[in-house]
Amino acid sequence: MSTAHEVQPQVQLALRSSPFYELRELQVEPVQDALLISGSVSSFYYKQLAQEVVRSVSHEIDVVNSIHVR
């Protein structure tokens, strides 16, 4: 079982490699046993999309979505 610290680099790379430019600027930080996503995007759709990208890489690790929709 991977920890939040171990998967954080892969998660950050997945966001930076996204075809959606707005997701590339988001930050992911390990916080206790979870991953915290922060930054801002222009729509709720991008907020949800970022969360799903993170979940697809982090699997069993909890995700806290603190992305601000402008």
Secondary structure, DSSP 8 states (H G I E B T S, - for coil): ---HHHHHHHHHHHHHT-SSHHHHT-EEEEETTEEEEEEEESSHHHHHHHHHHHHHHHTTSEEEEEEEE-
